């Protein structure tokens, strides 16, 4: 499979394979799909999931770099303020003004640094939350598809971890045992909204 395909595209292909499959005569709720092709898509989906995790790690690293830059900028501003204050120590009035200016610049730099850290943390937290939601949704869909194909292939299902809550979607329910014919699976579909 092409390495550039993302999980959603692979899921769309699997969905299209089932919905576009040839119907079985006298079986409106049944279709025939190629088992090898379906299993191949499921394996590609499982292989693509780590790239989403890598993206989340990249975002965390970007946040850390952003915060590091903000700290370095604040430190540079502080050092600049201290240097300016040292240069103005010749007269007492100049020293007083320099201390006030240094304190003001330091306060401003610290406030800016705090705000930059807050904004960066909030942004990365939102991105990671969205990524986790997308991963949970994709994983749940893949597990449902895998469970369906295992049951159709007569393979015993292993006990799985609890499924994350999903949005309401039409679900495929099997009411008869699946049959195979020439390497293809005959699936009976019944949408839950019927």
C-alpha positions, 0 to 999 in steps of 0.5 A: 500500500502507498505509505501516504494514505492516512487512516481515514482514507483506508477506512473509507476504502474499506467502507466503499468495498463493503457498500459497493460489493455485489449482492447475493441473489435473493439476499438483499442484506448480503454481499460478497467481498474479497477477504484478502483485500479486506484483511489487507486494508485492515492491516494497512490501517493498523500500520498507519496508526503509529504515524498519528502517535508520532504527530502527537509527539512532534507537537509536544516537542514543538511546544517544548521548543516554543517554551524554551525560546520564550525562556531564552527571550525573557533571559535575554531581556533580563540581562539586557535590563541588568546591563543597562542598569549597570551602565547608568550607576554614575549618578544617583538619579540615573541609578534610581531610574535604571533600577525602575526601568530594569524592574519594569522590563523584568516584569514585562519579560516575565509576564510575556514569558508566562503568557507565551507558555500559557498559550503554547500549552493550551494550543498543544493540549488542544491538538493532543486532545483532538489527536487522542479523540481521532485515534480512539475513534479510528481504533474503535472503528478498526476493532469493530471491523476486525471483530466483524471479519473475525466473526465472519471468518469463524475466528474466535475473538479475544477479549478486548479492552473496553471500547471508547464511546463513539458517535452514533453511526449506522452499525452492521449487524450479522444475523446469520453465520457468514459463508465463504465462496471462492476466497470471498466473504458473504456478509449480511448487513442490516443497519440499526436504523431500519 
